[in-house]
């Protein structure tokens, strides 16, 4: 499939603009929909994997802090702030 216009740069890679939809027949349009749905499923799967890893890391951090009574190398870490950063609710410190 050939797209008109330039590709857009994003953090995750290139995003192709949509082709001229009027020039696509029904089969090509359905094929494009299927291709994009597959890409969406792949991204969703990666997102779920990342969320699982984040949950594991948080649980490990909490277990370590509980075991040491909160005294460790991570004593200066604000766990609530770290949680907000990891969940995307806050920007990381500059």
CORBELQUI-V807262 format. One record per residue. N is the residue number from 1. RES is the residue in one letter. BURIAL is 1 if it has 9 or more other ideal C-beta (glycine too) atoms within 8 Angstrom, else 0. Layout:
BEGIN
n	res	burial
N	RES	BURIAL
N	RES	BURIAL
END
This chain:
BEGIN
n	res	burial
1	X	0
2	X	0
3	X	1
4	X	0
5	X	0
6	X	0
7	X	0
8	X	0
9	X	0
10	X	0
11	X	0
12	X	0
13	X	0
14	X	0
15	X	0
16	X	0
17	X	1
18	X	0
19	X	1
20	X	0
21	X	0
22	X	0
23	X	0
24	X	1
25	X	0
26	X	0
27	X	0
28	X	1
29	X	1
30	X	0
31	X	0
32	X	1
33	X	0
34	X	0
35	X	0
36	X	0
37	X	0
38	X	0
39	X	0
40	X	0
41	X	0
42	X	0
43	X	0
44	X	0
45	X	0
46	X	0
47	X	0
48	X	0
49	X	0
50	X	0
51	X	0
52	X	0
53	X	0
54	X	1
55	X	0
56	X	0
57	X	1
58	X	1
59	X	0
60	X	0
61	X	1
62	X	1
63	X	0
64	X	1
65	X	1
66	X	0
67	X	0
68	X	0
69	X	0
70	X	0
71	X	0
72	X	0
73	X	0
74	X	0
75	X	0
76	X	0
77	X	0
78	X	0
79	X	1
80	X	0
81	X	0
82	X	1
83	X	1
84	X	1
85	X	1
86	X	1
87	X	0
88	X	0
89	X	0
90	X	0
91	X	0
92	X	0
93	X	0
94	X	0
END
